[in-house]
Amino acid sequence: MSASVKSLAAAKAGADRAAAKAGDRLDRDERHRRIIGELKSNPTVRISHLAEAFGVSTETVRRDIDSLSSRGLVERTYGGAAAPMGREPTVRERTASMVAERQRIAAVAIQAIAPGDVVMIDSGATTHHLAQAIAAAGVEATVITNGLEIAEEVGASSAVRVILCPGAYSAHEKGVYGQDTCDFLARFHANVAFTSAGGITEGGVTDVDSNACWIKRSMFQRAERRLFMMDNAKFNVRLLEIVMPLTDLTDLVVDKPLPEKLAEAAKAAGITTVVA
């Protein structure tokens, strides 16, 4: 290649880099809108996922998140961002996100149910996919739930006996909550309980809704096997309230391997972790 051709190639590469940088600047506001939009349907987002979706570097996304965090629009988390503390997308918004990941998790989690088991399932996005899997597989079980849409999904199967909890109805979560719900759950024994939450750290499972936290605790207190289902967007996410320490879990089903320190903490707590 001649010197002049090399010079032209170098000039073009430099121009391309400059154009990319200019595009970065021009697209910043749009990236910010999209990050906020993602957090309306999912409580957390990962920097790596956003960088790939936006076609920019992880450093660019990290700066975006820093900017949004300084304005109180997002909460910075390890490797990503979360909706502002105390704000949770509706269960229908959450159910519509990360569908493939949640379906894989549900397909593995359902294997914990033996024929004739008594199963507790709380209202949630990932548990909604589990309910669909139970109905589709025709699993014979008694399902106790506080979720109206969970009850409708599993109730579509003639093999499932459904027991719906009483309580104060939440349109946001499509479920019932409160002391009456917790007292009702205390009447039963379950072979296995399934739930999820907004985040998991070395210190335990976290969430933003105190009423939902109490339902999760109540179900786990009555179950021999206590299984949490988590997609990778929730890894190392610390939200408003600690639901329970890791030692209260027996099983964890995830869509990707846990980060090293979190995996070590789960192992030390005696949790059986399965990657779907």
C-alpha positions as CSV (number, residue, x, y, z in Angstrom):
1,M,0.0,0.0,0.0
2,S,1.4,3.4,-1.0
3,A,2.1,6.1,1.6
4,S,-0.7,8.2,0.0
5,V,-3.2,5.4,0.3
6,K,-2.2,4.7,3.9
7,S,-2.6,8.4,4.6
8,L,-6.1,8.4,3.1
9,A,-7.1,5.3,5.1
10,A,-5.8,6.8,8.3
11,A,-7.7,10.1,7.6
12,K,-10.9,8.1,7.0
13,A,-10.5,6.1,10.2
14,G,-10.0,9.3,12.1
15,A,-13.0,10.9,10.5
16,D,-15.1,7.8,11.4
17,R,-14.0,8.0,15.0
18,A,-14.8,11.7,15.1
19,A,-18.2,11.0,13.6
20,A,-18.8,8.3,16.1
21,K,-17.9,10.6,19.0
22,A,-20.2,13.3,17.5
23,G,-23.0,10.7,17.3
24,D,-22.3,9.8,20.9
25,R,-22.9,13.4,21.9
26,L,-26.0,13.8,19.8
27,D,-27.5,10.5,21.0
28,R,-26.9,11.1,24.7
29,D,-30.4,12.4,25.5
30,E,-32.0,9.5,23.6
31,R,-29.8,7.0,25.5
32,H,-31.0,8.6,28.8
33,R,-34.6,8.3,27.7
34,R,-34.1,4.7,26.8
35,I,-32.4,3.8,30.1
36,I,-35.3,5.4,32.1
37,G,-37.8,3.6,29.8
38,E,-36.1,0.3,30.5
39,L,-36.5,0.9,34.2
40,K,-40.2,1.4,33.8
41,S,-40.6,-2.2,32.8
42,N,-37.7,-3.8,34.8
43,P,-36.4,-2.8,38.2
44,T,-32.8,-3.1,37.1
45,V,-30.6,-2.8,34.0
46,R,-27.1,-4.0,33.2
47,I,-24.4,-1.8,31.7
48,S,-23.2,-4.5,29.4
49,H,-26.7,-5.1,28.0
50,L,-27.3,-1.3,27.5
51,A,-23.9,-0.9,25.8
52,E,-24.7,-3.7,23.3
53,A,-28.2,-2.3,22.6
54,F,-27.0,1.2,22.1
55,G,-23.8,0.3,20.1
56,V,-21.6,2.3,22.5
57,S,-18.9,1.4,25.0
58,T,-19.5,0.4,28.6
59,E,-17.7,3.5,29.7
60,T,-20.2,5.7,27.8
61,V,-23.1,3.9,29.4
62,R,-21.4,4.2,32.8
63,R,-21.2,8.0,32.3
64,D,-24.9,8.1,31.3
65,I,-25.9,6.3,34.5
66,D,-23.7,8.6,36.6
67,S,-25.4,11.6,35.0
68,L,-28.9,10.2,35.6
69,S,-28.0,9.1,39.2
70,S,-26.8,12.7,40.0
71,R,-30.2,13.9,39.0
72,G,-32.0,11.4,41.1
73,L,-33.5,9.6,38.1
74,V,-31.9,6.2,38.7
75,E,-30.0,4.4,41.5
76,R,-26.5,3.1,40.6
77,T,-25.9,-0.6,41.3
78,Y,-23.0,-3.0,40.9
79,G,-22.7,-3.3,37.1
80,G,-25.8,-1.3,36.2
81,A,-28.7,0.8,37.5
82,A,-32.0,0.4,39.3
83,A,-35.3,2.2,39.4
84,P,-35.2,4.9,42.2
85,M,-35.5,3.2,45.5
86,G,-39.1,2.6,46.5
87,R,-40.4,2.5,42.9
88,E,-41.4,-0.9,41.5
89,P,-42.8,-1.4,38.0
90,T,-46.2,-3.2,37.9
91,V,-46.3,-6.9,37.7
92,R,-47.6,-6.8,34.1
93,E,-44.7,-4.5,33.1
94,R,-42.2,-6.9,34.7
95,T,-43.8,-10.0,33.2
96,A,-43.4,-8.5,29.7
97,S,-39.6,-8.1,30.1
98,M,-36.8,-10.7,30.0
99,V,-39.4,-13.2,28.9
100,A,-37.0,-15.8,27.5
101,E,-34.8,-15.7,30.6
102,R,-37.8,-16.1,32.9
103,Q,-39.3,-19.0,30.8
104,R,-36.0,-20.9,31.1
105,I,-35.9,-20.3,34.8
106,A,-39.5,-21.6,35.2
107,A,-38.7,-24.7,33.1
108,V,-36.0,-25.6,35.6
109,A,-37.9,-24.6,38.7
110,I,-40.9,-26.7,37.9
111,Q,-38.8,-29.8,38.3
112,A,-38.8,-29.2,42.1
113,I,-42.5,-30.2,42.2
114,A,-43.4,-33.8,42.8
115,P,-46.9,-35.2,42.0
116,G,-49.3,-34.4,44.8
117,D,-47.1,-31.7,46.3
118,V,-48.5,-28.7,48.1
119,V,-46.9,-25.6,46.5
120,M,-46.9,-21.9,47.6
121,I,-46.4,-19.3,44.8
122,D,-46.4,-15.6,45.4
123,S,-47.6,-13.0,42.9
124,G,-44.8,-11.9,40.6
125,A,-43.4,-11.7,37.1
126,T,-41.1,-14.7,37.2
127,T,-43.6,-16.8,39.2
128,H,-46.2,-15.9,36.5
129,H,-44.1,-17.8,34.0
130,L,-43.8,-20.7,36.5
131,A,-47.6,-20.8,36.8
132,Q,-47.9,-21.0,33.0
133,A,-45.4,-23.9,33.0
134,I,-47.3,-25.8,35.7
135,A,-50.6,-25.5,33.8
136,A,-49.0,-26.5,30.5
137,A,-47.2,-29.5,32.0
138,G,-50.4,-30.8,33.7
139,V,-48.5,-31.1,37.0
140,E,-50.7,-32.6,39.8
141,A,-50.4,-30.3,42.8
142,T,-52.2,-28.1,45.3
143,V,-51.2,-24.5,44.7
144,I,-51.7,-21.9,47.4
145,T,-51.2,-18.3,46.1
146,N,-51.9,-14.7,46.9
147,G,-51.8,-13.8,43.1
148,L,-55.0,-13.6,41.2
149,E,-53.3,-14.1,37.8
150,I,-51.2,-16.9,39.3
151,A,-54.5,-18.6,40.3
152,E,-56.0,-18.1,36.9
153,E,-53.0,-19.6,35.1
154,V,-52.6,-22.7,37.2
155,G,-56.4,-23.0,37.5
156,A,-56.6,-23.6,33.8
157,S,-55.3,-27.1,34.5
158,S,-57.7,-29.7,35.9
159,A,-54.7,-31.4,37.6
160,V,-54.2,-28.4,40.0
161,R,-56.3,-27.6,43.1
162,V,-56.1,-23.8,43.7
163,I,-56.3,-22.2,47.1
164,L,-56.5,-18.4,46.9
165,C,-55.5,-16.3,49.9
166,P,-57.7,-13.6,51.3
167,G,-56.4,-10.1,51.9
168,A,-56.2,-6.5,50.7
169,Y,-56.1,-6.3,46.9
170,S,-53.2,-4.5,45.1
171,A,-54.0,-3.7,41.4
172,H,-50.3,-2.9,41.0
173,E,-49.3,-6.5,41.8
174,K,-52.5,-8.3,40.9
175,G,-52.4,-9.9,44.3
176,V,-53.6,-9.7,47.9
177,Y,-51.5,-8.6,50.9
178,G,-51.7,-7.8,54.5
179,Q,-52.0,-9.5,57.9
180,D,-55.0,-11.5,56.9
181,T,-53.0,-13.0,54.0
182,C,-50.0,-13.9,56.3
183,D,-52.3,-15.4,58.9
184,F,-54.0,-17.5,56.3
185,L,-50.7,-18.8,55.0
186,A,-49.7,-19.8,58.5
187,R,-52.5,-22.4,58.5
188,F,-50.8,-24.6,55.8
189,H,-47.7,-26.7,55.3
190,A,-46.0,-26.7,51.9
191,N,-43.5,-29.1,50.2
192,V,-42.1,-26.2,48.3
193,A,-42.5,-22.4,48.0
194,F,-41.5,-20.4,45.0
195,T,-40.9,-16.6,44.9
196,S,-38.7,-14.0,43.4
197,A,-37.7,-10.4,44.3
198,G,-36.1,-7.3,42.9
199,G,-32.5,-8.0,44.0
200,I,-30.1,-10.4,45.6
201,T,-26.7,-9.5,47.3
202,E,-24.3,-11.3,49.7
203,G,-26.4,-9.8,52.5
204,G,-29.6,-11.5,51.3
205,V,-32.7,-11.0,49.1
206,T,-34.0,-7.4,48.7
207,D,-37.2,-5.7,47.4
208,V,-39.0,-2.4,47.5
209,D,-42.5,-3.4,48.7
210,S,-42.8,-4.2,52.4
211,N,-46.2,-5.9,51.9
212,A,-44.7,-8.2,49.3
213,C,-41.7,-8.9,51.6
214,W,-44.0,-10.2,54.3
215,I,-45.8,-12.6,52.0
216,K,-42.5,-14.0,50.8
217,R,-41.3,-14.5,54.4
218,S,-44.7,-16.1,55.4
219,M,-44.5,-18.6,52.5
220,F,-40.9,-19.6,53.2
221,Q,-41.7,-20.1,56.9
222,R,-44.3,-22.8,56.0
223,A,-42.3,-24.6,53.3
224,E,-39.8,-27.5,53.5
225,R,-38.0,-26.4,50.3
226,R,-37.7,-22.7,49.6
227,L,-36.8,-21.8,46.0
228,F,-35.9,-18.3,44.7
229,M,-36.0,-17.6,41.0
230,M,-33.7,-14.8,39.8
231,D,-32.7,-13.4,36.4
232,N,-29.2,-11.9,36.1
233,A,-30.5,-8.3,36.1
234,K,-31.1,-8.7,39.8
235,F,-27.6,-9.9,40.8
236,N,-25.9,-7.6,43.4
237,V,-29.0,-5.3,43.4
238,R,-29.6,-3.8,46.8
239,L,-33.1,-2.4,47.2
240,L,-35.1,-0.8,50.0
241,E,-35.8,-3.8,52.3
242,I,-34.1,-7.0,53.1
243,V,-36.6,-9.8,52.5
244,M,-34.5,-12.5,54.2
245,P,-30.8,-13.6,54.5
246,L,-29.4,-16.2,52.1
247,T,-29.5,-18.8,54.8
248,D,-33.3,-18.9,54.5
249,L,-33.1,-20.2,51.0
250,T,-32.6,-23.8,50.0
251,D,-32.5,-23.4,46.2
252,L,-31.7,-20.7,43.7
253,V,-32.5,-20.9,40.0
254,V,-30.9,-18.3,37.8
255,D,-30.4,-17.7,34.1
256,K,-26.7,-17.0,34.3
257,P,-23.9,-17.9,36.7
258,L,-23.7,-15.8,39.8
259,P,-20.9,-13.3,40.2
260,E,-17.9,-14.8,42.1
261,K,-18.5,-13.3,45.5
262,L,-22.2,-13.8,45.4
263,A,-21.7,-17.4,44.3
264,E,-19.4,-17.9,47.3
265,A,-21.9,-16.4,49.7
266,A,-24.7,-18.6,48.3
267,K,-22.5,-21.7,48.7
268,A,-21.6,-20.8,52.2
269,A,-25.3,-20.4,53.0
270,G,-25.9,-24.0,51.8
271,I,-27.9,-23.0,48.8
272,T,-28.2,-25.3,45.8
273,T,-27.8,-23.0,42.8
274,V,-28.9,-24.2,39.3
275,V,-28.3,-22.2,36.1
276,A,-31.2,-22.6,33.6
